[in-house]
Amino acid sequence: MPAQLLNPLAVAPPALIERAMELISIPAAHVVREGDRSSILASNRAFRLARLACPYDDKLLSPTLDAHVALFLETSDLRAEFEWAIGDSINARFFRVTAARMTAVVGDRCTLSFVDHTGQERSERNLRREMTTDSLTGLPNREGYGDLVDAVEQRRDRHAVLVINLQRFGRVNACLGGLAGDELLISVARRIKGALRARDGLARIGGDEFAVLLEIDEERIEAEHVARRIERALVAPFRLSDYQIRVDVAVGIAFGADRTDGDEDWGDELVRHAQFAAKRAKMSGRVEIYQVQAFTAARRQFAMETQLRRAVEQRTLRHEYQPICDLATGRVVAFEALARWTDEEGREVSPADFIPVAEESGLIVPLGRWAIEEATRALAEWDRRAGGDCGVQVAVNLSSIQLQRDRIVTLVDRALSEAGLSGQRLKLELTESALVADPDRTARLMRALKELGTTIAMDDFGTGYSNLALLQKLPIDILKIDRSFITDMLADRDKVALVRAILSLAQALGMRTVAEGVEAGELAQTLSALGCQMGQGFFYARPLSPDAAFAMIASSTS
């Protein structure tokens, strides 16, 4: 049967078709494909009022709509839906268009019906804009910045990300209030924007953090030039109320060309790399470029932190004990407890590697608690095996972080009580950095520890920033002279002079002294002749297991 007999509209006159179209309550049009254009055979009043035809010929479809119709008519489908927009970006209208044939045989005609969802589309776009825009500065936020990065996905090798971190912003908020902090962020955003090129994208991705998406024309040095322009733009102080505030920034740069092959979240990864570089910039004081090696090392540190956390929780660390001896007699007077760790792969990890990780992660607090408890238990065991006081002290290092965060006096008191030891048997060693961090609070803590009977030693003396006033103020019993002054001392007159000066200072302040790094008998004799009381180093013994340390105690008293 001919196709037109199955489709009444195929043989009906246009006037009849148009009357039929009026039965449809939404905009609709019946179109026919002629050559390479689609023309409107009939339409209803709603279609005409909506002005959905071609703006320069109401008998033709607009080019974008015509392209959709052409694609549909080339298929054998009876029905298809697609999204279509008309108008400019400001006054755009959005429709969901249904194209339908009225015959099962493929032909060159179809009926179009239009459902207007402009309101819904605008609501969604406004919501999206709110979700991707920082309400304070009007810049894209972290999610909006991700959209900017995604837009250059195919050209990412030619792009770089700068992360700009504001220093001291927290202090501005705390001292001047949130409104002043907001005003500062707005002013900073304006200055950064003024230092950028028109094609560069700026976003606020955190409370005090901005990110810039740069297109690189030729050389990577362009990104560094932009970074320095930003630094110069922020040099002049900002006026906030009655104050003028200078803002220092840390700038980190990451390049799209340095991506890892197969990265699916390239944008997020690039921002993380730039943030990592900015963190390094805080320490170095200069613009830093992301280095793969440094990032790999940081990841190794996180892996180490995970294993160390388990080791602390499961108490699988151990102590080795290095003797501290009387320089004149060679008799053992104390042992310093030194933390040792074998990781889950059976590798011995140096304290120089895991102690900084513990301090940065906060694990130094539970690690320090374990160290005090373990050392006092070991000393109590030596007493038990000796049948009474074995005649030595045990020394434990205290971190400045533990002093600040832990209830150190309560901890030491409890450890001594549980081990059945008097305070005189415990020596607590603190570095100069721990003493100068908060001198008044440290002095109170040290006096409280002295009331327990403990001995206080300043470790690594001469390498920090202490002064005479601080030494007089703090109840310090012992100065430990750093090994850097002792090593090769016999061949260096300047070192001899420095050691003699430290010993004179200690004597004037009524403090005893311990020389670290004693490697030879001649060195021990010289130090003793200069007036140093005690020594510690490989000349006496390397760090020992608890059993070996007790054997040394037993041999020195026999």
C-alpha positions in Angstrom: 0.0 0.0 0.0 1.4 3.5 -0.8 2.9 5.3 2.1 0.7 8.3 1.6 -2.4 6.2 2.2 -1.1 5.3 5.7 -0.4 9.0 6.4 -3.4 11.3 6.0 -1.2 14.4 6.4 0.9 13.3 3.5 -2.0 14.0 1.0 -4.0 16.6 3.0 -3.9 20.2 1.9 -1.8 22.6 4.0 -4.9 24.4 5.4 -6.3 21.1 6.7 -2.9 20.2 8.2 -2.7 23.5 9.9 -6.2 23.1 11.4 -5.1 19.7 12.7 -2.0 21.2 14.2 -4.1 23.6 16.2 -5.4 20.6 18.2 -1.9 20.3 19.8 -1.7 22.5 22.8 2.1 23.0 22.7 4.2 24.5 19.9 4.2 22.1 16.9 5.1 22.2 13.2 4.8 19.7 10.3 8.0 19.9 8.2 9.1 18.5 4.9 12.6 17.9 3.7 13.3 19.4 0.3 16.9 19.1 -1.0 19.2 20.2 1.7 16.7 22.3 3.7 13.6 21.6 5.8 10.6 23.8 5.3 7.5 24.3 7.4 4.5 22.9 5.7 2.1 23.8 8.6 2.4 25.1 12.2 0.1 25.9 15.0 -0.5 29.3 16.7 1.7 28.4 19.7 4.6 27.7 17.4 4.2 31.0 15.7 3.8 33.0 19.0 7.0 31.3 20.3 8.8 32.5 17.1 10.6 29.1 16.6 11.0 29.4 12.9 14.0 30.8 11.1 14.3 34.5 12.0 14.6 35.7 8.4 12.0 33.3 6.8 9.1 31.9 8.8 8.7 29.1 6.3 12.1 27.6 7.2 13.6 26.0 10.3 16.5 27.6 12.0 19.8 26.0 10.9 20.5 24.3 14.2 17.0 22.8 14.3 17.2 21.8 10.7 20.4 19.9 11.3 18.6 17.8 14.0 15.7 17.1 11.6 18.0 16.0 8.8 19.7 13.5 11.1 16.4 12.1 12.2 15.0 11.7 8.7 18.1 9.8 7.7 17.2 7.1 10.2 14.4 4.6 10.2 13.2 5.6 13.7 9.5 6.6 14.1 10.3 8.9 17.0 13.3 10.8 18.5 13.9 13.4 21.2 16.6 16.0 21.4 17.5 19.2 23.3 17.5 22.4 21.4 18.1 26.1 22.4 17.3 29.3 20.6 18.5 32.8 21.3 21.7 34.3 22.7 23.4 33.3 25.9 21.5 35.9 27.9 18.0 35.4 26.5 18.3 31.8 25.4 15.2 29.5 25.5 15.5 25.8 25.9 13.2 23.1 24.5 12.9 19.4 24.5 11.9 18.6 20.9 10.0 15.4 19.8 10.2 14.5 16.1 7.7 11.9 14.9 6.8 10.2 11.7 3.2 9.3 11.0 4.0 6.3 8.8 6.1 3.2 9.2 7.7 3.8 5.9 10.7 6.1 5.9 9.8 9.4 4.3 10.8 13.1 4.1 8.2 14.5 6.5 7.8 14.6 10.3 6.0 16.5 13.0 7.9 18.5 15.6 6.5 19.3 19.0 8.3 21.6 21.5 8.2 21.4 25.3 9.6 24.6 26.8 11.9 23.9 29.9 13.7 27.3 30.0 12.7 27.9 33.6 14.0 24.5 34.7 17.2 25.0 32.7 17.8 28.5 34.1 17.2 27.2 37.7 19.7 24.4 37.2 22.2 26.8 35.7 21.8 29.2 38.6 22.2 26.4 41.1 25.2 25.2 39.3 26.6 28.7 39.3 26.0 29.0 43.0 27.7 25.6 43.6 30.7 26.6 41.6 31.2 30.2 42.6 32.8 31.6 45.8 30.1 33.8 47.3 32.7 36.1 48.9 35.0 37.0 46.0 32.8 36.0 43.1 35.6 33.8 41.8 35.1 30.1 40.9 35.4 27.9 43.9 37.2 24.5 44.1 34.5 22.8 42.0 34.3 25.7 39.6 38.1 25.6 39.2 37.8 21.9 38.3 35.4 22.9 35.5 38.1 25.4 34.2 40.7 22.7 34.2 38.4 20.1 32.5 37.8 22.7 29.7 41.5 22.5 28.7 41.8 18.7 29.1 42.9 18.2 25.5 45.6 20.9 25.8 46.7 20.2 29.3 50.4 19.9 28.3 50.4 23.7 27.6 48.9 24.6 31.0 50.2 25.1 34.5 48.5 25.6 37.9 49.7 28.0 40.5 48.5 27.7 44.1 48.8 30.8 46.2 48.6 30.3 50.0 48.3 33.4 52.3 50.5 33.4 55.3 49.2 34.7 58.7 45.6 34.9 57.4 44.5 33.0 60.5 46.0 35.6 62.8 44.1 38.4 60.9 40.8 36.5 61.4 41.6 35.9 65.1 42.8 39.4 65.9 40.7 41.7 63.7 37.6 39.5 63.2 35.9 37.7 60.3 34.8 40.9 58.5 38.4 42.1 58.3 39.4 38.7 57.0 36.7 38.8 54.3 37.8 42.3 53.3 41.4 41.1 53.0 40.4 38.1 50.8 38.5 40.3 48.5 41.4 42.8 48.2 43.9 40.0 47.6 41.7 38.5 44.9 41.5 41.8 43.1 45.3 42.3 43.2 46.0 38.8 42.0 43.5 39.3 39.2 45.2 42.5 38.2 48.5 40.6 37.9 47.1 38.0 35.5 46.6 37.9 31.7 43.1 38.0 30.3 43.2 34.4 29.4 44.3 33.2 32.8 41.7 31.7 35.2 41.6 32.5 38.9 39.7 30.7 41.6 39.5 30.6 45.4 39.9 26.9 46.3 40.2 27.2 50.1 39.9 29.5 53.0 43.2 31.2 52.4 44.2 29.6 49.2 43.8 30.7 45.5 44.6 28.8 42.3 45.5 30.2 38.9 45.2 28.2 35.6 47.8 29.5 33.2 48.2 28.8 29.5 51.9 28.4 28.6 52.9 29.9 25.2 56.5 28.7 24.9 58.6 28.2 28.0 57.9 27.1 31.5 59.6 30.2 32.8 56.4 32.1 31.9 54.7 30.5 35.0 57.5 31.7 37.2 57.2 35.2 35.8 53.5 35.2 36.6 54.2 34.0 40.1 56.6 36.8 40.7 54.2 39.3 39.3 51.6 38.1 41.9 54.2 38.4 44.7 55.0 41.9 43.7 51.3 42.8 43.5 50.8 41.7 47.1 53.9 43.5 48.5 52.2 46.7 49.4 50.3 46.5 52.7 46.5 46.2 52.8 44.6 48.7 54.8 42.1 47.1 57.1 40.2 49.4 59.4 42.9 51.3 61.3 45.6 48.8 60.5 48.0 48.2 57.6 48.6 44.5 57.1 51.3 43.0 54.9 50.5 39.6 53.4 53.2 37.1 52.6 52.3 34.3 50.2 53.7 30.9 49.4 53.4 30.0 45.7 53.7 26.5 44.2 53.6 25.6 40.5 52.7 22.3 38.8 52.8 21.7 35.1 50.2 19.7 33.1 53.0 18.1 31.1 54.3 16.4 34.3 51.1 14.3 34.7 51.3 10.6 35.4 50.2 8.6 32.4 46.7 7.3 32.8 45.6 9.9 35.3 41.8 10.1 35.2 41.5 12.9 37.8 44.2 15.0 36.1 42.7 18.3 37.3 42.6 17.3 41.0 46.0 15.7 40.8 47.5 18.9 39.3 46.0 21.1 42.1 47.4 18.6 44.7 50.8 18.8 43.1 50.8 22.6 43.2 49.6 22.6 46.8 52.5 20.3 47.7 54.9 22.7 46.0 53.3 25.6 47.9 53.9 23.8 51.2 57.5 23.5 50.3 57.5 27.2 49.4 56.3 28.0 53.0 59.6 26.5 54.3 61.9 27.8 51.5 60.5 31.3 51.2 60.6 31.2 47.4 58.4 30.1 44.5 58.6 26.3 44.3 57.9 24.0 41.3 56.5 20.6 41.9 59.1 17.9 41.8 58.1 14.3 41.3 60.9 13.0 43.5 59.9 15.2 46.4 56.3 14.1 46.1 57.4 10.4 45.9 59.4 10.9 49.1 56.4 12.5 50.8 54.2 9.5 49.8 56.9 7.3 51.3 56.6 9.3 54.5 52.9 8.8 54.6 53.4 5.0 54.2 56.0 5.1 57.0 53.5 7.1 59.1 50.8 4.4 58.6 53.2 1.6 59.7 54.6 3.6 62.6 51.1 4.3 63.9 50.5 0.6 64.0 53.9 0.0 65.6 53.1 2.5 68.4 49.6 1.2 68.9 50.8 -2.4 69.1 54.0 -1.4 71.1 56.3 -3.2 68.7 59.1 -0.6 69.0 62.0 -1.3 71.3 64.7 0.5 73.2 68.5 0.2 73.0 70.5 1.8 75.8 73.8 3.7 75.4 75.9 4.1 78.5 76.9 7.4 79.9 80.1 7.1 81.9 82.2 9.0 84.4 85.1 10.4 82.4 87.5 10.1 85.3 86.7 6.5 86.4 84.9 5.0 83.4 82.1 3.8 85.6 78.6 3.6 84.1 76.4 6.3 85.7 73.4 6.3 83.4 71.9 4.8 80.2 70.2 6.9 77.5 67.1 5.1 76.1 67.1 5.2 72.3 64.0 4.2 70.3 64.5 1.6 67.6 62.0 0.3 65.0 62.0 -2.6 62.6 59.2 -2.0 60.1 56.7 -4.6 58.8 59.1 -5.7 56.0 61.8 -6.4 58.5 63.9 -3.3 57.7 65.6 -1.4 60.4 64.4 2.3 60.2 66.8 5.0 61.4 65.5 7.3 64.1 66.7 10.1 61.9 63.9 9.0 59.5 61.0 8.0 61.7 61.3 10.6 64.5 60.6 13.6 62.1 57.6 11.7 60.7 56.4 11.1 64.3 56.7 14.8 65.1 55.0 16.0 62.0 52.1 13.5 62.4 51.6 14.0 66.1 52.7 10.3 66.8 55.5 11.7 68.9 53.1 12.1 71.8 52.1 8.4 72.1 55.7 7.4 71.1 57.0 9.6 74.0 54.6 8.1 76.4 55.8 4.6 75.4 59.4 5.7 75.8 59.0 6.9 79.4 57.0 3.9 80.4 59.3 1.4 78.7 62.5 3.0 80.1 61.2 3.0 83.7 60.1 -0.6 83.3 63.6 -1.6 82.1 65.3 0.2 85.0 62.9 -1.5 87.4 63.8 -4.9 85.9 67.6 -4.1 86.2 67.0 -3.3 89.9 65.1 -6.6 90.4 67.9 -8.6 88.8 70.5 -6.7 90.8 68.6 -7.3 94.0 68.2 -3.6 94.7 69.2 -0.2 93.3 71.5 -1.1 90.3 73.2 2.2 90.6 72.4 3.9 87.3 69.9 6.4 86.0 67.9 6.1 82.8 67.6 9.0 80.4 64.7 9.7 78.1 64.3 12.3 75.4 61.3 14.6 75.6 60.0 16.2 72.4 58.9 19.9 72.4 55.6 18.7 70.8 55.1 16.3 73.7 55.8 19.1 76.2 53.1 21.3 74.6 50.4 18.7 74.0 50.8 16.0 76.8 50.2 16.1 80.5 53.9 15.3 81.0 54.1 15.7 84.8 51.2 13.3 85.3 52.7 10.9 82.9 56.1 10.9 84.5 54.7 10.6 88.0 52.5 7.6 87.0 55.4 5.9 85.2 57.7 6.2 88.2 54.9 5.0 90.6 54.1 1.9 88.4 57.8 1.0 88.2 58.4 1.6 91.9 61.2 4.1 91.2 62.1 7.4 92.9 62.4 10.5 90.7 66.1 10.7 91.1 66.5 7.6 88.9 65.0 9.3 85.8 66.8 11.9 83.7 64.7 13.9 81.1 66.6 15.3 78.2 65.2 18.3 76.3 66.6 20.1 73.2 67.2 23.8 73.2 64.3 24.3 70.7 61.9 22.7 73.3 63.2 25.1 75.9 62.8 28.3 73.9 59.4 27.5 72.3 57.5 28.8 75.3 60.0 29.6 78.1 57.5 30.5 80.8 55.4 27.4 80.4 58.5 25.2 80.0 59.9 26.6 83.2 56.7 25.8 85.1 56.7 22.2 83.7 60.4 21.7 84.5 59.9 22.9 88.1 57.0 20.5 88.5 59.2 17.7 87.1 62.0 18.7 89.5 59.5 18.4 92.4 59.2 14.7 91.4 63.0 14.4 91.9 63.9 14.0 88.2 67.1 15.3 86.6 66.8 17.8 83.8 69.4 17.8 81.0 69.7 20.1 78.0 70.5 17.9 75.0 72.7 19.0 72.0 73.8 22.2 73.7 75.4 24.7 71.4 73.3 24.0 68.3 70.1 26.0 69.3 69.1 29.5 70.4 69.3 29.5 74.1 70.8 32.4 76.0 72.3 33.0 79.4 69.1 34.5 80.8 67.1 31.4 79.7 69.8 29.1 81.2 69.6 31.0 84.5 65.8 30.9 84.6 65.3 27.2 83.9 66.1 24.5 86.5 68.6 22.6 84.4 71.0 20.1 86.0 73.1 18.9 83.1 74.4 20.4 79.8 75.0 17.8 77.1 77.7 19.1 74.7 76.7 18.3 71.1 78.9 15.8 69.2 79.6 18.3 66.5 81.9 20.1 69.0 83.5 16.9 70.2 84.2 15.1 66.9 87.8 15.8 65.8 88.2 18.2 68.7 91.8 17.2 69.3 92.8 18.4 65.8 90.9 21.6 66.0 91.9 24.4 68.4 88.7 26.3 67.8 86.7 23.4 68.9 88.8 23.0 72.0 88.2 26.7 72.8 84.4 26.3 72.3 84.3 23.2 74.5 86.4 25.0 77.2 83.9 28.0 77.1 80.9 25.7 77.4 82.5 23.9 80.4 83.3 27.2 82.1 79.7 28.4 81.5 78.3 25.2 83.0 80.6 25.5 86.0 79.5 29.1 86.6 75.8 28.0 86.5 76.4 25.0 88.7 75.6 22.5 86.0 77.3 19.2 85.3 78.3 18.3 81.8 78.1 15.3 79.4 80.2 15.2 76.2 78.5 13.3 73.3 80.4 11.5 70.6 83.4 10.3 72.7 85.1 7.9 70.3 88.6 7.4 71.8 90.3 7.2 75.1 92.6 10.1 74.4 89.5 12.3 73.8 88.0 11.1 77.1 91.1 12.0 79.0 91.3 15.5 77.4 87.7 16.2 78.2 88.2 15.1 81.8 91.2 17.3 82.1 89.2 20.3 80.8 86.6 19.7 83.5 83.9 17.7 81.8 82.4 15.1 84.2 80.7 12.6 81.9 81.0 11.2 78.4 78.9 9.2 76.0 80.0 7.5 72.7 81.3 4.5 71.0 84.5 4.5 73.1 82.3 3.1 75.9 79.8 1.1 73.9 77.3 1.2 71.1 73.6 1.2 72.0 72.9 -2.1 73.8 69.9 -4.4 74.3 68.4 -4.3 77.8 70.2 -7.6 78.7 73.5 -6.4 77.4 73.1 -3.1 79.2 72.5 -5.0 82.5 75.5 -7.1 81.8 77.6 -3.9 81.5 76.1 -2.7 84.8 76.9 -6.0 86.5 80.5 -6.0 85.2 81.2 -2.4 86.3 80.1 -3.2 89.9 81.8 -6.5 90.3 
